[in-house]
Amino acid sequence: MPELVPYIEEDESGGVLVRIKAVPGSSRDRIAGVLGDRLKVAVSAPPEGGKANRAIAGLLASALGVRTNRVELVSGPSHPEKVFRVGGIEAERAASALSGGGS
């Protein structure tokens, strides 16, 4: 499959992997653009006790129109560079939603 956006790739389980650059402790929750090969996601939650990771998962679920339990952190639990797996969505739809063309 050709690459749609640098931060999304198809996952062998039928969903997508989304590479994130997390910015915890921001003034508000938002998708803040693209930084290199990662989607920059700002959340107001602090980077402690998994709070920021849960906030990012919720923001991704909302933006992609999937349930929160379909979003799973697979890499980078205590690092700003993270990878989330999102089940039940095609790469094209995810790319459109996260780049502002969907939802």
C-alpha positions as CSV (number, residue, x, y, z in Angstrom):
1,M,0.0,0.0,0.0
2,P,1.4,3.5,-0.8
3,E,2.0,5.7,2.2
4,L,-0.9,8.1,2.7
5,V,0.6,10.2,5.4
6,P,3.9,9.7,7.2
7,Y,2.4,8.9,10.6
8,I,-0.1,6.2,9.7
9,E,0.6,2.6,8.5
10,E,-1.7,-0.4,8.1
11,D,-1.5,-2.9,10.9
12,E,-1.5,-6.6,10.2
13,S,-4.4,-7.0,12.6
14,G,-6.7,-5.0,10.3
15,G,-6.4,-1.5,11.8
16,V,-3.7,1.1,11.7
17,L,-0.7,2.2,13.6
18,V,-0.4,5.9,14.4
19,R,3.0,7.4,15.3
20,I,2.5,10.3,17.8
21,K,4.6,13.1,19.2
22,A,3.0,13.8,22.5
23,V,2.9,17.2,24.1
24,P,1.4,16.8,27.6
25,G,0.5,19.7,29.9
26,S,-0.8,21.9,27.1
27,S,-3.5,24.5,27.5
28,R,-6.0,22.3,25.6
29,D,-6.4,18.9,23.9
30,R,-5.9,19.1,20.2
31,I,-4.2,17.6,17.2
32,A,-1.5,20.2,16.6
33,G,-0.2,19.1,13.2
34,V,2.6,17.0,11.8
35,L,6.2,16.9,13.1
36,G,8.4,14.9,10.8
37,D,6.9,11.4,10.6
38,R,4.6,11.9,13.6
39,L,1.3,13.4,14.3
40,K,1.7,16.0,17.0
41,V,-0.9,15.7,19.7
42,A,-1.2,18.2,22.6
43,V,-3.2,17.2,25.7
44,S,-3.8,19.1,28.9
45,A,-3.2,16.0,31.0
46,P,0.1,15.8,32.8
47,P,2.7,13.1,31.9
48,E,2.2,11.1,35.0
49,G,0.5,7.9,35.9
50,G,-0.6,7.3,32.2
51,K,-2.9,10.3,32.3
52,A,-1.5,11.9,29.1
53,N,-1.6,8.5,27.3
54,R,-5.3,8.0,28.2
55,A,-6.0,11.5,27.0
56,I,-4.3,10.9,23.7
57,A,-6.1,7.6,23.2
58,G,-9.4,9.4,23.9
59,L,-8.6,12.2,21.5
60,L,-7.6,9.8,18.8
61,A,-10.8,7.7,19.3
62,S,-12.9,10.9,19.0
63,A,-11.1,12.1,15.9
64,L,-11.3,8.7,14.2
65,G,-14.9,8.0,15.2
66,V,-14.0,4.7,17.0
67,R,-14.6,3.5,20.6
68,T,-11.8,4.3,23.1
69,N,-11.3,0.6,23.7
70,R,-10.2,0.3,20.0
71,V,-7.2,2.5,20.7
72,E,-4.2,0.8,22.3
73,L,-0.7,2.2,23.2
74,V,1.8,-0.2,21.8
75,S,5.1,1.7,22.2
76,G,6.5,4.6,24.2
77,P,4.4,4.6,27.4
78,S,6.9,7.0,29.1
79,H,8.4,8.7,26.1
80,P,7.0,11.6,24.0
81,E,7.3,9.5,20.8
82,K,4.5,6.9,20.9
83,V,2.8,4.4,18.7
84,F,-0.9,3.7,19.1
85,R,-2.8,0.8,17.4
86,V,-6.4,1.7,16.3
87,G,-8.6,-1.2,15.4
88,G,-11.6,-1.2,13.1
89,I,-10.5,1.5,10.8
90,E,-8.9,1.6,7.3
91,A,-5.8,3.6,6.7
92,E,-7.4,5.8,4.1
93,R,-10.2,6.8,6.5
94,A,-7.8,7.4,9.4
95,A,-5.6,9.5,7.2
96,S,-8.5,11.6,6.1
97,A,-9.9,12.1,9.6
98,L,-6.6,13.0,11.2
99,S,-5.5,15.4,8.4
100,G,-8.8,17.3,8.6
101,G,-10.6,15.7,5.7
102,G,-13.0,13.6,7.7
103,S,-15.4,13.5,10.8
